Amino acid sequence: MKTVKVELAERSYEIIVGSNMWENLPAALKEVLRPGKVLLVSDENVFSLYGQRAIGILQEAGFKVFPAVIPPGEGSKTLYRANELYTAAIKAGLDRKTAFIALGGGVVGDLAGFAAATYLRGVDFVQIPTTLLAQVDSSVGGKVAVNHELGKNLVGAFYQPKLVWIELETLTTLPRREFLAGAAEVVKYGSALDLSLLESLEKNWPAFWEKDASFLAEVITACCRIKAEIVSQDEKEKGIRALLNFGHTVGHALEAATSYRYYLHGEAVLIGMAAAVQLALLLELLKPDEARRLLGFFARIGLKEAPASLTRSEVLAALKKDKKRSGKKSIFVLPVGPGRAGIFDNVTSSMVAAVLDRYLHEKGQGLLALDV
């Protein structure tokens, strides 16, 4: 097992990473939660695979378990589903000394965390992420939210878990498309924040692609450590934490413009990262060779084509509702070199339109090509 600490004074917590460590979970839970009732939040797919095991573990740790199972997918990250969790918690008699446990991917973690942050003005919660994307990103750092029909994650809070438990066995049952979506977030860390991670991924990509347990543990721990260090310095995204949004400005707009039904989050973020590279080229922040290196790396995963009906105006309209905007300006995280990025507000609408056209009209491949 590997341990990463998120240092936030009295709200500090540990991220535990390892394989086949279920037997250690009861003791870990008893260290961070008070005995009593817990609401186990999961989705139908994950619960069918790991629900009964989780219930057994929680019961072994002395908790009385009340399962709350939601439909899978981004469509469940809503106030409607949050209200269902409140109702389940109220009917189960959960009080302020009880807890929510999130067993699932990013949707489950964000929804359960948001519900925990707002139920009785805040109860404890634990993250047990079961997808690669959730393990390296959404389960760490305390961002919890639900979507609004006009934008992604517009209703949310900063609310830290008591523990993040990353069991790598869950990746063995993860569908390939979900794994690749998570790989986009892994690539984000290397491309924008850590050159050594980028170099390791470039060198050992076959091991990552084949889900080598040892290398996965190394990579996931590295990603968690990078994010933990950033969150410890800037919990509420007033400064450097915004760098974690590399690829998310365009990515979130694509998700919103397609009503969260077409792209997985990581698929949209990967497109957003390629768009960010192209914007960095237009602003002369990147050398062509540097851009070529990053785009070539993104190509190993591959960009999802846009739906035929998606228009530039729809994406631009969604972009204007991005929660990270500053007045009328969109904020972009753009690469300034391999493993390095900066925050910029000087990207013009015409630049964004030109880059979007390269994606929409060339089946996604236009974003991976260089004109120089």
N, C-alpha and C positions, 0 to 999 in steps of 0.2 A: 504493500500500500504506500502511496505517496500523499503527502499532506501539504496543502497551501493555506496560509493564513491570510484572511482579509482583515487588516488592522483598522478598526474603527472604534477605538476606545471601548466603552461598555457594550457596543454593538458588534464587536469583533466576532468572527466565526471561522470555522475551518471548512475547507473543501477537501474531501477524501477521495482519492482516485485509486482504483484497483480492479482486479478480476477475481471473480468467485469469492467475494468477501461478504456475502449475505449473512453468514453466521456471526459476523462482527457488528452488524447493524443494531441489534437490540441494545447492546451495551452503549453504543454511541448515542442512540436516541435517549436513553435514560440519563445520560450526562447533560443533555441540553433541554429536555422537556420535563414538565411536571407530570406526575402520574394522573391518569384520568381518561377522558374521552378524546378521540381524535376524529376529524373528518378526513377520510382518504379520498382525494380527488384524482380521478383518472379518466381516460377516454375509453371507448368501447374496445378499440384494438389492443391497447396496452393492458387494460384490465384482463382481457381474455388470456393474455400471456403471463402476466406477473401479478395479477390481482390477488389470487389466493395465497401466493407465497408472501406477498406484502402483508396481508391480513394476519397470517400465521406469525410473521416476525413481530408485528406490532402487538399481537396478543402475548407473545413470549416476553415482550418487554413490559407487559403489565397494562397495556392500554385497551380500552373498550373502543372497538372500531365501527365507524359508520361510513360505509362506502357511498360516494357520490360520483356516478359515472355519466360523462357527457358524450355527445357525438364527436367523432374525430374531425379535425380540420379547423382552419382559420375562422370559419363561420360560427364557431362556438365561443369566440373571444369577444363576448358582448355583455352589455348590462343585463340583458334577458337571462343569460346563463349565470351571471353573477348572482342575480336575484334567486335563481334556483338553489344555488349553494347556500345563500343566507337562509332560505326556507328549510333546507335540509339540516343546517346547523341548529336553527331554532327548535325544530321538531325533535332533534336529538338531545337537546338540553345543553348544548355547549356554552360554557361561560368563559370569563376572561382568563381562566387558568388552563383552558384547553388549547388545542392546536389544530391546524390544517396541515396535511401532508400532501404534497404534489408529486404524483407518480406519473410521469409522461414527458412529452416533448415541450416545446416552447409555449404552445397554446395553453396546455394544462398548467404549466408553471406560472405564466403571466396571469391567467384567470384566477387560479387558487391564491396566488400571492396578493392580487388586488382584493379579492374577497377577504383574505385574512387581515389585510391592512385596514379594512373598513368595517368589518364585523365587530360590533361592540367597541368601536374606535381602536381596534387592533388586538389581534391574538397572535401567538407564536405560529410560525410555520417552518416546514423543512422541505427542501427540494431534493427529489430523487429523479434526476433527469434521465430519460431513456433514449434520447436521440443525440447524435453527434452535435447538432446545432445547439441544442439546449445545454449539453455538457460543456461546451467551450465558450458559450456566450450568455444565453438568456437566463440561465439559472444562477449566474454569478453577478453580484453587483447591486441587487435590490431594486431594479427597475421592474415594476409590475403595472399592468395596464390592460384595458380592453379597448377595442376599436370602436370608432364612430363611423356611421355611414359616409361621412365626409372626409375621413382620414384615419390613418393607422395610429394606434396608441395615444389617442387624443385625451383619453380619460384614464388617469393613472396616478401613481405615487412612487416615491422612493421609500422602500420598506425592506429591510434586510432579513434574510432567513436566519434561523439559528444554526443550520447545518446544510451543507450541500454534499450529497453522497453519490458519487459517480461510479456505478457498477458497469464495467466495460462489457460484461456478458450480454447486456441488453442490445449492444450493437450487432450481435450475431443474428438477431431476428429483425433488424432494421431493413426495410426495403431499400434497394439500391438507389432509387431516386432520392429518398430521404437522406441517405448517406452522402450522396453527392451535394445535396443542398447544404448539409453541414460542412462539407469540405470547403465550400465557399467562405464560410466564416473563419475556418482555419487559415485559408489562404489570405484572408484579410489581415490577420495578425502579422503574418510574415511580410506581406507586401507593404504595409503601412507603418508597422511598429517595431519590427525586430528582424534585422538582416540575418542574424544567425539562424533563426527559425526558417526564414525563406531559403537559405542555403541548404539546411538540413532536409527540407521538403523536396527541393530540387534534386538533391542527391539520392534520397531514399523514397522517391515517389512510388515505385512498385510496392514497397513494404506497406506504405500507407494505403494504397489502392486495394491491396489484398487483405487489409484489416489485420496486419501483424500485431498481435496483442502487445508485445513489448514496445514497438515503435508507437502504437496508438497511445499507450500510457504516457510515453515521453512527450508526444506532441500535445495531448490534451492537458497534461500538467503544465507544459510551457505556456499554452494559451491562457490557462487559468491564472498562472503566476503573473503574466503580463497584465491581465485585466485586474487582478487583485491589487497590484501595485498602483495602477491608475486610479482605481476606485478609492483606495486608501488616501490618495492625495486630493481627490476631487469627487466626492460622493455624489453631489447633486448637479454635476455637469455644468459648472460655471467656468471651466477652463479646459484642461487637457483631456478630460473624459470625452469631450466631443470628438476627439480623434478616432474613437471607437465607432463613429458613424460613417467611416469610409465606405462608400458604395450605397449608403442608406438613403440619401436624398432622392436620387433617381429611383432607387429600388422601391422605396415606400410609395412613390408616385405611381410606379407601374402596378404595384399591388392594389392601390386604391382605385386606379383607373379601370381595373378589371374586376372590381368588386370582390377582391380577395379570393377569387374562385379559379384563377388560371395559373398563377405562379406559386410555388412554395417560396417561403421567405428567402432562403438562401439562393434560390434561382434568380430572384429579382435583385438581390444584393450583388451577385456576381456580374450581372448586366450593369448595375450601377457603378461597380468598380471599373469595368472596362470603359464606361462613359467618363468616369473621373480621369482616367489616364488620357483619353482623347482631349478633355478640357484642359488638363495640365499641359499637353502639347501645344494647344492653341495659345495658352498664356506663357509659353516658353519656360515652364517650371521644370520640365523634364527634357533630357536629351533623347534623341530618337532611339539610340541603343538601349537606354534605360526603359523606355516605353515598350520597345520590342521584347525585352526580357519579361516584363510584367504581363504583357498581353499573351506572350507565348505560354506563360504559366497558367493563365486563365483558360487558355485553349485546351489544356489537358483535361479540364472538367467539361468545357463546352457550354456555349450560351444557348438558352432556350429561345426558340423563335417567338416573335410576337404573334398574337392572334391576328388573323387577317383583318378583323374589323377595328382594331385599335388605331386611333389617330393621334397625331402629334398634339393637337389641341386638347384632347382628353388628358394626356399625360401632363401637359403644361398647366392645365386647370387644377389637377391634383397637386402638382408641385407648389402652387400658390397657397395651399392649405397646410403645408408642412409645418409641424409645430416648432421646428428649429429656425424658422424665418426670423429675421431681424427687420421689423418694419416691412418695407416692400422688397427687401433683398433676401434672396435665398442664400443659405450658408452651405458651402461645399467643403468637404474634406478632400484634398487633392494630393496625390503623391508628388514629392519633390526629389525623389530618388528611391531606389530599391530599399525597402525597410524604413522609409521616412515619409512623413506626411505633414501637411499644414492645414490651417483653417482659413478659408478665403470667402470674401463677400463681393468680389469684383467680377464674378462670372456673369456675362450679359445674357439676356434672353435669346439673342440671335445665336450665340455660341451653343446654348442648350438646345435650341431648335435644330441646329445643324447636326449636332451629335445624335439627337433623337432620330433624325431622318436617316442617318447611317444605320441605325439599329432597325428601324421600322421597314425600310425599303430594301434591305439587303439580307433579309432572313437572319439577322443578328450577326452575321459574319463581318459586316462592315466595321463594327466596333473593334474587331481583332486585327484589322489591317492598318498599315501606316501609309500615309501619302508621301512620306519623305524617305 
